[in-house]
Amino acid sequence: MTLPLMPTFQELLDPSLQPADIRARAKASTDPLDPIHLFRISWTNDEDQFEYRILPPELTGVAAPIVVMCAYRFPTGSHKVGPVYSCVRESLLAGELEDKSAKLVFPSTGNFGIGGAWVGPRMGFRSLVVLPEEMSAERFEKIRNYGAEIIATPGCESNVKEIYDCVNQLKQSPENKIQNQFEKFGNYRFHYQITGGSALRLVEELNQTNVLSGKVAAFVSAMGSAGTIAAGDHLKAANPSCKIVGVEPIQCPTLYNVGYGGHQIEGIGDKHVTWVHNVRNMDLLVCVDDQTCVEGMQLLQEGRDHLAAELGIAEDVLATWDNVFGISSVCNILGAIATARHYEMEEDQIIVTVATDGFDRYPSVVERIHQKEGPLTQKGALKRIDSFRHASGYWVQEGTMETRRRWHNQKYFTWVEQQGKSLEELNALWEPTFWSDQAAMTDEIDSAILKMRS
Ligand SMILES: Cc1ncc(COP(=O)(O)O)c(C=O)c1O
């Protein structure tokens, strides 16, 4: 099997380190299916600038600056292509994909599956995506367009148990190689190194250019597989006062109170505590309402005239928001606003969060609102603006030793009882050194990749 050229972590963190000919080819290629785009799995754009937006305080109602790193320009339109690449690459390096007939199986609620549909064939494999039948029509279409097979399991975003059951059946066939984002540390390592590393570099750059002045005071991320939140571990290792804040839907408050339920925030709230979530390092948990997130996305996409008229936000700022925020992006933003309020953060306390995908995945969701309520009115816009500026309906829980222990113990039911992990493996996850050891493996992986290229 001929493998494509594969980038290292360092080259994705800082694409200016990529060999000049490769970088030029990646920038020049207009074929979205060209494997050279593996080198564009980065938080920077083709001008080597970070893609981010700083939210105006008129919208957030808080003094702490909220910096949103934007993922809409990753090769598949979401940062989840990164963990896919990272997990597949580690399987390759471990010799698990020698069999030419190997089919990569991606359990997902959408964006990891879209990433899998794209990455698999780029690296010479067939892809099969397992996702719940109620995910948005746009997700199914993208997966099909990349040529992957699909198995649709019963239910919605939070029905991950049904996905696991399907994957356990698929495991019986040796050609199926399961890329389980919820348990594979390639997911953790990508976000620790690339998302966390990029957040550090971005804030340093914002300070150097006098755009902002201050330190990262919090990293906020809603959990799906809980890969993205690993960026917080990197930021906290660099600056121990940085808070790590997890977000989940009020309608499915799994960590908050062992809660369950369906909800509309695609990509997060998967009704279990994932194996790769370093719960002992999490400082705060915020739960937000799903309908507020959907309506907030509608406001940022369709209500920009209202935002200009009611809040005086400059047109040129609003123009940069087109297609940038999906539902879970708004969930993260609301979580960041709640964080600023909870800790009473000031202007020099920078909160970093992520817009994990753009609006291109959700026109059908907004269409449903139109069918029910018609176009966005001034009254509707004011209600949505209020939910950013004066949000009060969120729930907050501190990460005390007691809650952290409970979050850890919750892993037992999914992972030891159902998915075959041992108690020793579970107990190992409680130790902070387990996680720092995982993060430290990136250098070794980079060396192996460079050796393959030479
Ligand atoms: C749109 C969206 N937001 C957030 C997430 C959560 O990211 P993570 O799985 O890294 O926790 C996902 C994951 O699939 C997603 O698709």
The ligand as a Tripos MOL2 file, in Angstrom:
@<TRIPOS>MOLECULE
LIG
   16    16     1     0     0
SMALL
NO_CHARGES

@<TRIPOS>ATOM
      1 C1        -19.9820   20.3770   16.1740 C.3       1 LIG1
      2 C2        -19.2160   19.7360   17.2800 C.ar      1 LIG1
      3 N1        -18.9950   20.4380   18.3980 N.ar      1 LIG1
      4 C3        -18.3500   19.9140   19.4400 C.ar      1 LIG1
      5 C4        -17.8620   18.6330   19.3970 C.ar      1 LIG1
      6 C5        -17.1830   18.0840   20.6090 C.3       1 LIG1
      7 O1        -15.8180   17.9010   20.4060 O.3       1 LIG1
      8 P1        -15.0720   16.7330   21.1630 P.3       1 LIG1
      9 O2        -15.5490   15.4430   20.5490 O.co2     1 LIG1
     10 O3        -13.6420   16.9730   20.8850 O.co2     1 LIG1
     11 O4        -15.4370   16.8200   22.5920 O.co2     1 LIG1
     12 C6        -18.0700   17.8650   18.2450 C.ar      1 LIG1
     13 C7        -17.6200   16.4920   18.1770 C.2       1 LIG1
     14 O5        -17.9500   15.7450   17.2750 O.2       1 LIG1
     15 C8        -18.7550   18.4270   17.1610 C.ar      1 LIG1
     16 O6        -18.9890   17.7440   16.0380 O.3       1 LIG1
@<TRIPOS>BOND
     1     1     2 1
     2     2     3 ar
     3     2    15 ar
     4     3     4 ar
     5     4     5 ar
     6     5     6 1
     7     5    12 ar
     8     6     7 1
     9     7     8 1
    10     8     9 2
    11     8    10 1
    12     8    11 1
    13    12    13 1
    14    12    15 ar
    15    13    14 2
    16    15    16 1
@<TRIPOS>SUBSTRUCTURE
     1 LIG1         1 GROUP 0 **** ****
